[in-house]
Amino acid sequence: MKLDGRPDPITLGKLIKQQRESLGLLQDDLAGLVGVDARSVRGWESGSVKTIHWEYRSKLHEVLGISRHVLGLDNQITIEEAWDLQEQTNLYFEQGNYIAAKANSDWLSVEYQKARASHFREMRLILPQVYQSLGLAEAVLSDRPESTMHFYKNWQRAAKELNDLNGQVLAISFQGDTLRRAGNYTAAQSFLEEVWERFKDNPSSGISDRAAGNGLQFLARVRLEQEEWKQTYELLRRAEEYAHRLMPFAARDYYICFGLLSVKQEFAKLFMLSGKYPKGFKALEEAKLLAKKAGPRWAIPEQMKEGELIMRVGRDSEDASLIKEGRTILLQGYQLAEKYHHLRQQNQARRLLNTWRKSAGSWEECIDELEEDFNKIDGKGGPERNF
C-alpha cells in the first residue's frame, strides 16, 4: 500500500483480476472494453506494469466498478462519498471479494489520517467499520494473526473514541478469536468470557444479540481446540439461539449467515472431531442450505469440511471409494478458496494434511497426492503468504 492510500501495482493487479472474474470476463473481453490489448491486461494483473494511464483507470472504474478513489482518479472525498465507499465495502464482503474490500478500507484509513489534520471529524464515525473491515480482510488474505490483531485493536480504540460500548465489545470478541487462531487459548478465553458477561443479561436487540452470539461462538471454538466436547456443544447451542434471535434485525443475508451458518459449521466440526459422523453430515447439510443463500464464498468451509468428513469415514471404514470421493470434494473446496484468495482456508487444509501425516501409516501416499494437488492449484509450493 502506498502512502497516498492507493494499492501498489501487485495488489491493484489482484483487485483487477478478481473484479474481472467476478463479472465473468476474460482478459480479452476486458481489453476490448477498456481499449487495450490483452497483453496490457496481463501486465496490470501481474503487477509488472507499474503505471496505468489515467484514461484506462477511468475505464476500469466504469467497467469493473473499482472505486475512483482507489484508482487515484479523485484525491478528495466528501463524507457522503466515504459512507458510500464503506457501503460498497460491505457489499464486497457479502460477495467474498476480500481484495476489493481491503483496497477500499485501506484507502479510507489513509484518508482519515489526512482528514484529521484538517479537522474533518465526521470521518471518525466511519473509522470503526473501516478497521473492522481491514481486520476481516487481513484474516482471510494473509492469515497473519498479529497484523489482524492490530486492526481489531484499532477498531476497539475507534469505538471507544465514539463512546460506542457495543462496538468496543464486538472488537474484543474478534480479538479473542484471533488469539485463539494464534494458539493463545488462555488469553482468548479471558477475552471472550468478558464479552459474554457484558451481554448475557441484555434485552434482545440486533447489536446485543450479535455481540453475545459472536462471543459464545468464538468461545466454543476455544473449547473445541481443547477437545472439550460437552462444553463446546452447550456454547454452540446457546450461540444458535442468539443467531435465530438476530434474524429479525438483520438487513442482509450476510449477517444471518455469519451467525447461523457459522454455528452450523462449528457443530459439523464438533461432531466430526468427536467421531459422531452422522450428526456431522446432518449439520453440514444444514450449513450448505444456508450457504446457498449467501454466495459462492460461503461454500468454501462447507466443501472443505464435507471432504474432510468423508475422507475420515473412508479411512475408518477402509473404504477406498469414500476416500476418493472425499478427496475430490476437498480439492474442489481448496480450488474455490484459491479463487477467492481465502488463504486462511487454504492454510487450514494444509495443516490438516500435516495432522493426518503424523498418524498416516498406509494412508501416507494419499496425503502426498493431496499435497501435490494443492501445489498444482496454487501454481507453486504453497499459498502465497504476503498480500
C-alpha positions as CSV (number, residue, x, y, z in Angstrom):
1,M,0.0,0.0,0.0
2,K,1.4,3.4,-1.0
3,L,1.4,6.4,1.3
4,D,-1.4,8.0,-0.7
5,G,-3.7,5.0,0.1
6,R,-3.7,3.6,-3.4
7,P,-2.8,0.0,-3.8
8,D,0.7,-1.0,-5.1
9,P,0.8,-2.5,-8.6
10,I,0.6,-6.1,-7.4
11,T,-2.3,-5.5,-5.1
12,L,-4.1,-3.4,-7.7
13,G,-3.5,-6.3,-10.2
14,K,-5.1,-8.8,-7.9
15,L,-8.1,-6.4,-7.5
16,I,-8.5,-6.0,-11.3
17,K,-8.3,-9.8,-11.8
18,Q,-10.9,-10.6,-9.1
19,Q,-13.3,-7.9,-10.3
20,R,-12.9,-9.2,-13.9
21,E,-13.5,-12.8,-12.9
22,S,-16.5,-11.9,-10.7
23,L,-18.1,-10.3,-13.8
24,G,-17.3,-13.4,-15.9
25,L,-15.0,-11.5,-18.2
26,L,-11.9,-13.0,-19.9
27,Q,-8.8,-10.9,-20.2
28,D,-9.6,-10.4,-23.9
29,D,-13.1,-9.2,-23.0
30,L,-11.7,-6.6,-20.5
31,A,-9.1,-5.5,-23.0
32,G,-11.8,-4.8,-25.6
33,L,-14.0,-2.9,-23.2
34,V,-11.1,-0.7,-21.9
35,G,-9.5,-0.2,-25.3
36,V,-6.1,-2.0,-24.9
37,D,-4.7,-5.4,-25.9
38,A,-4.8,-8.5,-23.8
39,R,-1.1,-8.2,-23.1
40,S,-1.7,-4.9,-21.2
41,V,-4.4,-6.5,-19.1
42,R,-2.0,-9.4,-18.2
43,G,0.6,-6.8,-17.2
44,W,-1.8,-5.0,-15.0
45,E,-3.0,-8.2,-13.3
46,S,0.5,-9.5,-12.7
47,G,1.7,-6.1,-11.3
48,S,4.6,-6.0,-13.9
49,V,3.1,-2.7,-15.3
50,K,3.8,-0.1,-12.7
51,T,1.6,2.7,-14.0
52,I,-1.8,2.6,-15.7
53,H,-2.7,5.6,-17.8
54,W,-5.5,7.9,-16.4
55,E,-7.8,7.1,-19.4
56,Y,-7.5,3.4,-18.7
57,R,-8.0,3.8,-15.0
58,S,-11.2,5.7,-15.7
59,K,-12.4,2.9,-18.0
60,L,-11.5,0.3,-15.3
61,H,-13.8,2.2,-12.9
62,E,-16.6,2.2,-15.5
63,V,-16.3,-1.4,-16.5
64,L,-15.2,-3.1,-13.2
65,G,-16.7,-0.8,-10.6
66,I,-13.4,-0.2,-8.8
67,S,-13.6,2.9,-6.7
68,R,-12.4,6.1,-8.4
69,H,-10.6,6.9,-5.1
70,V,-8.8,3.6,-5.0
71,L,-7.7,4.0,-8.6
72,G,-6.3,7.5,-7.9
73,L,-8.8,9.3,-10.1
74,D,-10.1,11.5,-7.2
75,N,-7.9,12.9,-4.5
76,Q,-10.6,14.5,-2.3
77,I,-13.6,12.8,-0.7
78,T,-16.8,14.0,0.9
79,I,-18.3,12.4,4.0
80,E,-21.2,11.2,1.8
81,E,-18.7,9.5,-0.6
82,A,-16.9,7.9,2.3
83,W,-20.1,6.4,3.6
84,D,-20.9,5.2,0.0
85,L,-17.4,3.6,-0.2
86,Q,-18.0,1.8,3.1
87,E,-21.4,0.5,1.9
88,Q,-19.6,-0.8,-1.2
89,T,-17.1,-2.5,1.1
90,N,-19.9,-4.2,3.0
91,L,-21.2,-5.5,-0.4
92,Y,-17.8,-6.8,-1.3
93,F,-17.7,-8.8,1.9
94,E,-21.1,-10.3,1.1
95,Q,-19.7,-11.3,-2.3
96,G,-16.5,-12.7,-0.8
97,N,-14.4,-10.1,-2.6
98,Y,-11.8,-9.5,0.1
99,I,-9.2,-7.9,-2.1
100,A,-11.7,-5.1,-3.2
101,A,-12.9,-4.7,0.4
102,K,-9.3,-4.3,1.7
103,A,-8.5,-1.8,-1.1
104,N,-11.5,0.4,-0.1
105,S,-10.7,0.1,3.6
106,D,-7.0,0.9,3.1
107,W,-7.9,4.0,1.2
108,L,-10.4,5.2,3.8
109,S,-8.0,4.7,6.7
110,V,-5.3,6.8,4.9
111,E,-7.9,9.4,4.0
112,Y,-8.9,9.6,7.7
113,Q,-5.3,10.3,8.7
114,K,-5.2,13.2,6.2
115,A,-8.7,14.4,7.3
116,R,-7.7,14.6,11.0
117,A,-5.2,17.3,10.1
118,S,-8.0,19.4,8.5
119,H,-10.4,18.7,11.4
120,F,-12.6,16.5,9.2
121,R,-14.1,14.9,12.3
122,E,-17.1,13.3,10.7
123,M,-14.8,10.6,9.3
124,R,-14.5,9.3,12.9
125,L,-18.0,7.8,12.6
126,I,-16.8,5.5,9.8
127,L,-13.5,4.6,11.3
128,P,-14.6,1.6,13.5
129,Q,-16.2,0.0,10.4
130,V,-13.0,0.6,8.4
131,Y,-10.8,-1.1,11.0
132,Q,-13.2,-4.0,11.3
133,S,-13.2,-4.4,7.5
134,L,-9.4,-4.3,7.5
135,G,-9.2,-7.0,10.2
136,L,-11.7,-9.3,8.5
137,A,-9.9,-8.9,5.1
138,E,-6.4,-9.4,6.7
139,A,-7.5,-12.6,8.5
140,V,-8.6,-14.1,5.2
141,L,-5.9,-12.7,2.8
142,S,-2.8,-13.1,4.9
143,D,-3.6,-15.5,7.8
144,R,-1.3,-13.4,10.0
145,P,-2.9,-13.2,13.5
146,E,-0.5,-10.4,14.6
147,S,-1.5,-8.0,11.8
148,T,-5.2,-8.9,12.1
149,M,-5.0,-8.2,15.9
150,H,-3.5,-4.7,15.1
151,F,-6.6,-3.8,13.1
152,Y,-9.0,-5.1,15.7
153,K,-7.3,-3.1,18.5
154,N,-7.6,0.0,16.3
155,W,-11.3,-0.9,15.9
156,Q,-11.7,-1.0,19.7
157,R,-9.9,2.3,20.1
158,A,-12.0,4.0,17.4
159,A,-15.2,2.7,19.0
160,K,-14.0,4.0,22.4
161,E,-13.5,7.5,21.0
162,L,-17.2,7.4,20.0
163,N,-18.3,6.0,23.4
164,D,-19.6,3.0,21.5
165,L,-19.6,0.3,24.1
166,N,-21.2,-2.3,21.9
167,G,-18.6,-1.7,19.2
168,Q,-15.8,-2.0,21.8
169,V,-17.1,-5.3,23.0
170,L,-17.5,-6.6,19.4
171,A,-13.9,-5.7,18.7
172,I,-12.8,-7.5,21.9
173,S,-14.7,-10.7,20.7
174,F,-12.8,-10.6,17.4
175,Q,-9.5,-10.1,19.2
176,G,-10.4,-13.1,21.3
177,D,-10.9,-15.3,18.2
178,T,-7.7,-14.0,16.7
179,L,-5.8,-15.1,19.9
180,R,-7.5,-18.5,19.5
181,R,-6.2,-18.7,16.0
182,A,-2.7,-17.9,17.2
183,G,-3.0,-20.8,19.8
184,N,-3.2,-18.5,22.9
185,Y,-6.2,-20.2,24.4
186,T,-5.9,-18.8,27.9
187,A,-6.0,-15.2,26.7
188,A,-8.7,-16.0,24.2
189,Q,-10.9,-17.5,26.8
190,S,-10.4,-14.4,29.1
191,F,-11.4,-12.0,26.3
192,L,-14.4,-14.0,25.2
193,E,-15.8,-14.6,28.7
194,E,-15.6,-10.8,29.2
195,V,-17.8,-10.4,26.1
196,W,-20.3,-13.0,27.4
197,E,-20.5,-11.3,30.8
198,R,-21.2,-8.0,29.2
199,F,-24.1,-9.1,27.1
200,K,-25.7,-12.2,28.7
201,D,-28.4,-10.2,30.6
202,N,-29.0,-7.5,28.0
203,P,-32.5,-7.2,26.4
204,S,-32.7,-8.5,22.8
205,S,-31.5,-6.2,20.1
206,G,-29.6,-6.5,16.8
207,I,-26.2,-5.4,18.1
208,S,-26.6,-7.0,21.5
209,D,-27.6,-10.4,20.1
210,R,-24.8,-10.3,17.5
211,A,-22.1,-9.5,20.1
212,A,-23.4,-12.2,22.5
213,G,-23.7,-14.8,19.8
214,N,-20.3,-14.0,18.4
215,G,-18.7,-14.2,21.9
216,L,-20.3,-17.6,22.5
217,Q,-19.4,-19.0,19.1
218,F,-15.8,-17.8,19.4
219,L,-15.6,-19.2,23.0
220,A,-16.9,-22.5,21.6
221,R,-14.0,-22.6,19.2
222,V,-11.6,-22.3,22.1
223,R,-13.2,-25.2,23.9
224,L,-13.2,-27.2,20.6
225,E,-9.5,-26.7,20.2
226,Q,-9.0,-28.1,23.7
227,E,-11.3,-31.1,22.9
228,E,-13.9,-30.2,25.5
229,W,-16.8,-31.7,23.5
230,K,-19.6,-31.2,26.1
231,Q,-18.7,-27.5,26.8
232,T,-18.4,-26.8,23.1
233,Y,-21.8,-28.3,22.4
234,E,-23.5,-26.2,25.1
235,L,-21.8,-23.0,24.0
236,L,-22.8,-23.6,20.4
237,R,-26.4,-24.4,21.4
238,R,-26.7,-21.0,23.1
239,A,-24.9,-19.3,20.2
240,E,-27.5,-20.8,17.8
241,E,-30.3,-19.4,19.9
242,Y,-28.8,-15.9,19.6
243,A,-28.4,-16.4,15.8
244,H,-32.1,-17.1,15.5
245,R,-32.9,-14.0,17.6
246,L,-30.6,-11.9,15.4
247,M,-32.6,-12.7,12.2
248,P,-35.4,-10.2,12.6
249,F,-32.8,-7.4,13.0
250,A,-30.5,-8.5,10.1
251,A,-30.8,-6.4,7.0
252,R,-28.6,-8.7,4.9
253,D,-28.2,-12.5,4.4
254,Y,-24.5,-11.8,5.2
255,Y,-25.3,-11.2,8.9
256,I,-27.8,-14.1,9.1
257,C,-25.3,-16.5,7.6
258,F,-22.4,-15.1,9.6
259,G,-24.4,-16.1,12.7
260,L,-26.4,-19.2,12.0
261,L,-24.2,-20.6,9.2
262,S,-21.0,-20.3,11.2
263,V,-22.7,-22.1,14.2
264,K,-23.7,-25.0,11.9
265,Q,-20.2,-25.1,10.6
266,E,-18.8,-25.4,14.1
267,F,-21.4,-28.1,15.0
268,A,-20.2,-30.1,12.0
269,K,-16.6,-29.8,13.1
270,L,-17.5,-30.7,16.7
271,F,-19.4,-33.9,15.6
272,M,-16.7,-34.8,13.1
273,L,-13.8,-34.5,15.6
274,S,-15.7,-36.3,18.3
275,G,-16.5,-39.2,15.9
276,K,-20.2,-38.6,15.6
277,Y,-20.2,-38.7,11.8
278,P,-24.0,-38.9,11.1
279,K,-24.6,-35.8,13.2
280,G,-21.7,-34.2,11.4
281,F,-23.2,-34.8,8.0
282,K,-26.6,-33.5,9.1
283,A,-25.0,-30.3,10.4
284,L,-23.1,-29.9,7.1
285,E,-26.3,-30.3,5.1
286,E,-28.0,-27.6,7.1
287,A,-24.9,-25.3,6.6
288,K,-24.9,-26.0,2.8
289,L,-28.5,-24.9,2.5
290,L,-27.7,-21.6,4.3
291,A,-24.6,-21.1,2.2
292,K,-26.6,-21.2,-1.0
293,K,-28.3,-18.0,0.1
294,A,-25.1,-16.1,0.6
295,G,-23.0,-16.7,-2.5
296,P,-20.0,-18.9,-3.6
297,R,-17.5,-17.7,-0.9
298,W,-19.6,-19.2,1.9
299,A,-19.5,-22.6,0.3
300,I,-15.7,-22.9,0.9
301,P,-15.7,-24.1,4.5
302,E,-18.6,-26.4,3.8
303,Q,-16.8,-28.2,0.9
304,M,-13.6,-28.4,3.0
305,K,-15.4,-29.9,6.0
306,E,-17.5,-32.2,3.8
307,G,-14.4,-33.5,2.0
308,E,-12.6,-34.0,5.3
309,L,-15.5,-35.8,6.9
310,I,-16.0,-38.2,4.0
311,M,-12.3,-39.0,4.0
312,R,-12.3,-39.6,7.7
313,V,-15.2,-42.0,7.4
314,G,-13.5,-43.7,4.4
315,R,-10.3,-44.1,6.4
316,D,-12.0,-45.5,9.5
317,S,-14.0,-48.0,7.4
318,E,-11.1,-48.7,5.0
319,D,-13.4,-47.7,2.1
320,A,-11.2,-46.5,-0.8
321,S,-14.2,-45.2,-2.8
322,L,-15.2,-42.9,0.1
323,I,-11.6,-41.7,0.5
324,K,-11.6,-40.8,-3.3
325,E,-15.0,-39.0,-3.1
326,G,-13.9,-37.0,0.0
327,R,-10.6,-36.1,-1.7
328,T,-12.4,-34.8,-4.8
329,I,-14.7,-32.6,-2.7
330,L,-11.8,-31.3,-0.5
331,L,-9.9,-30.4,-3.7
332,Q,-13.0,-28.5,-5.0
333,G,-13.1,-26.5,-1.8
334,Y,-9.4,-25.8,-2.0
335,Q,-9.8,-24.6,-5.6
336,L,-12.7,-22.3,-4.5
337,A,-10.5,-20.9,-1.7
338,E,-7.7,-20.2,-4.1
339,K,-10.2,-18.4,-6.5
340,Y,-11.4,-16.2,-3.7
341,H,-7.9,-15.7,-2.2
342,H,-9.1,-17.3,1.1
343,L,-5.6,-18.0,2.3
344,R,-6.8,-19.0,5.8
345,Q,-8.9,-21.8,4.5
346,Q,-6.0,-23.0,2.3
347,N,-3.6,-23.0,5.2
348,Q,-6.2,-24.9,7.3
349,A,-6.3,-27.6,4.7
350,R,-2.5,-27.8,4.6
351,R,-2.4,-28.0,8.4
352,L,-5.0,-30.8,8.2
353,L,-2.6,-32.8,6.0
354,N,0.2,-32.3,8.5
355,T,-2.0,-33.6,11.3
356,W,-3.0,-36.6,9.3
357,R,0.6,-37.3,8.3
358,K,1.5,-37.8,12.0
359,S,-0.5,-41.0,12.1
360,A,-0.8,-41.8,8.4
361,G,0.5,-45.3,8.1
362,S,-0.6,-46.8,4.9
363,W,-2.6,-43.5,4.2
364,E,0.6,-41.5,3.6
365,E,0.6,-42.0,-0.2
366,C,-2.9,-40.5,-0.3
367,I,-1.8,-37.5,1.7
368,D,1.2,-36.9,-0.5
369,E,-1.0,-37.0,-3.6
370,L,-3.4,-34.4,-1.9
371,E,-0.5,-32.1,-1.2
372,E,0.7,-32.4,-4.8
373,D,-2.8,-31.5,-5.9
374,F,-2.8,-28.5,-3.6
375,N,0.5,-27.3,-5.0
376,K,-0.8,-27.6,-8.6
377,I,-3.8,-25.4,-7.7
378,D,-1.6,-22.8,-6.1
379,G,0.8,-23.0,-9.1
380,K,3.7,-23.3,-6.7
381,G,4.9,-24.9,-3.5
382,G,2.2,-23.4,-1.3
383,P,-0.2,-20.5,-0.7
384,E,1.4,-17.0,-1.1
385,R,1.8,-15.5,2.4
386,N,2.4,-11.9,1.5
387,F,-0.6,-10.0,0.4
